[in-house]
Amino acid sequence: MTSVTDQLHTIADYCRYGATLFNQAELFYGHGSDNAFSDAHTLVMYALSLPAEVNSSLMNCRLVETEKEFVLALFNRRVEEQIPVAYITNIAYFSQLPFYVDERVLIPRSPFGELIEQQFSPYIAANKPPKRILDLCTGSGCIAIACASNFSDAEVDAVDLSIDALNVAQINIENHGLSEQVIPIQSDVFSGVEGQVYDLIVTNPPYVDQQDIDSLPAEYLHEPEMGLGCGADGLDIVRKILAEGAKHLTEDGLLFCEVGNSEVHVKALYPDIPFTWLTFERGGHGVFMLTKSQLVAYAASFVAALK
């Protein structure tokens, strides 16, 4: 009986075959790619220790038997375990930067990447870059590190409740040579940074509501649950951020917060608050901005929502 490896020979063959397998398995894509071919291509190039982008002529290069077997083993993990590709390769990209990831942290996919690359324009003037930045719920550290890379003179605190997440963030901080600029801190929301103020707070907290948690595709079950859900409406931590954020911002400070699909819950909970909802050219939604003065002006509403 002819085996698969007898019939498939080139890089292109295995990329095509993997895409077919993944489509037949009806896998979910939402962790850095949006289609089966992209996942297959990433796994093939990883198995062969090749960069993602290669000359098209290399796609016709033939694999040796051990390489074929390794590729097929990776394909099998993707199908049988329904595990996101980034957890297989331990590599994810955010704001055009590479990050180490494993199942201790969420896979980076926030639209904040686009905003950071634009240095938060037009909300932050180019001649007034932030001197102190807080990345709240840092996870892998991707937002903190991207901010540090785009604001080279800024001090960045990267906080998270999870020690596991902070250990991954530390790996990425060291990999990017930013140990003097980005400081990981264990903190339950603001508890670990009491008395500290920042020009910019960026936060991608857990925000998935319970209804969405109960219907997530299998791929998401590999991610730490504490990084996804947070109460019936997903806003338990967001409430605290809004109620306590003002005292951690400088007078001209800004808060940027991602709430994803829970945008609908934010609008229902705070119908009178003039949130600035951002739009993104590369996709993504559910990110709002508030100024320090707005957080102060509506403090009573934010505190009332805690009860």
Secondary structure, DSSP 8 states (H G I E B T S, - for coil): ---HHHH--BHHHHHHHHHHHHHHHT----SS-SSHHHHHHHHHHHHTT--SS--GGGGG-B--HHHHHHHHHHHHHHHHS---HHHHHTEEEETTEEEE--TTS-----THHHHHHTTTTTTS-TTS--SEEEEES-TTSHHHHHHHHHSTT-EEEEEES-HHHHHHHHHHHHHTT-TTTEEEEE-STTGGGTT--EEEEEE----B-HHHHTT--GGGGGS-GGGTB-STTS-HHHHHHHHHGGGGEEEEEEEEEE-GGGHHHHHHH-TT---EE---TTS---EEEEEHHHHHHTHHHHHHTT-
